[in-house]
Amino acid sequence: MQVENFEDLKTSLEIRGFDPSIFPDLERQMKEGKMDFVLHYAQRLEEDKSILCQLAFEKHPNEDRYFFNRCQATLMKGEEVIAQISIKPSWKIKVLEAARMMEYGQNVALYKQNIISYRQVEGQQQIQQFRFNAYISLDPEGKTDDHGNLQLNTYHDNYYAKRPFDLINQLEHPEIHFETKKGYDSVESLAKDLQHAHRVEIFMERNGVKEDGFLGLNARRGKINFMDANGISIDTAPVKKENQDAKQTADVKKKPWVNQGPQKVAWKPKQNKGLSR
C-alpha cells in the first residue's frame, strides 16, 4: 500500500464530509490489495432520518494505487428509502449536500465549479478532459437507472445564456418580500447557502399578510423558489386575501415532493422589493 495514495484518498473523503471513522477500514482494504472494494458508511441526520453510502474503489491494473470511483447515497426515513443517487467523485458533492438534494428535490440546487469530465475528440480515439461549472439538482419524479438511482441533472453556465440566472439580483429584487430567520451579513452569504442546497427559513409577506416559509433554488427554471410552511412551492403571483385561508388549507392536503411533480408557476418579476438587511 502506498502511504501517499492512502493520505490522498483520506483527504478526498474528508473534503466530501465523511467522518474519519471510515479511514481504518479504507486502510485495511488497501493493505489487502484487492482489485476493487466497497466501503459502507452511515450517518444519522435527524431522529428518524439517515444517509447510507457505498463508496466504490478500484485499483490501477499496473500500479499499487487506488482510485475513488463512485459513491451511491441513499436517504432513509426509518426503514423507508426516500431517494437514492449515484455520485461521481469529480462532482465534489458532500454527504450533507447529497442528503439535502434527496430530501428537498427540485426545490433546492447545488452550484459546483470546475467539475471534471471527459469527452472523446471527434474523429479520434483520444479522450479529452474538460472542466465546467453547473447547477445540479434532481427530479423526484425523474428517470432512474437499473440500480434505482435518480438521475442528477446538470445545468451548465451555457444553459442560462438566453436568460441569465443572476441570483444576487433576484435576491435583491424578489417577487415576494421576505426576511430570513437566520441573520445574514450580506446577500452573498445567503446566496452561498442557497447554492449549497440549503432550504432557508424565511418570513414572507403576501398581500399584507406575514407568513412562514422557505427559500430555495429552482435550477431548471433559473430562479429562486419560494415555498410555504409545508415546503410546497408556491405561485408568486398575487393571491387575493379572501382566498388565502382556502389556499393554505389546500396546500396542507398536497402530497410531499417525493410523490408530487414540479410546480409550474408564471415568472412575473416585480420591482422595488428587496432583501431585508
Secondary structure as GFF3:
##gff-version 3
##sequence-region A 1 277
A	DSSP	alpha_helix	3	15	.	.	.	ID=ss1
A	DSSP	three_ten_helix	20	22	.	.	.	ID=ss2
A	DSSP	alpha_helix	23	32	.	.	.	ID=ss3
A	DSSP	beta_strand	36	44	.	.	.	ID=ss4
A	DSSP	beta_strand	49	59	.	.	.	ID=ss5
A	DSSP	beta_strand	66	77	.	.	.	ID=ss6
A	DSSP	beta_strand	80	87	.	.	.	ID=ss7
A	DSSP	three_ten_helix	89	91	.	.	.	ID=ss8
A	DSSP	alpha_helix	95	104	.	.	.	ID=ss9
A	DSSP	three_ten_helix	105	107	.	.	.	ID=ss10
A	DSSP	beta_strand	110	120	.	.	.	ID=ss11
A	DSSP	beta_strand	127	138	.	.	.	ID=ss12
A	DSSP	beta_strand	152	156	.	.	.	ID=ss13
A	DSSP	three_ten_helix	157	160	.	.	.	ID=ss14
A	DSSP	alpha_helix	167	172	.	.	.	ID=ss15
A	DSSP	beta_strand	177	180	.	.	.	ID=ss16
A	DSSP	alpha_helix	187	194	.	.	.	ID=ss17
A	DSSP	beta_strand	200	206	.	.	.	ID=ss18
A	DSSP	beta_strand	209	218	.	.	.	ID=ss19
A	DSSP	beta_strand	223	227	.	.	.	ID=ss20
A	DSSP	alpha_helix	241	253	.	.	.	ID=ss21
A	DSSP	three_ten_helix	257	259	.	.	.	ID=ss22
###
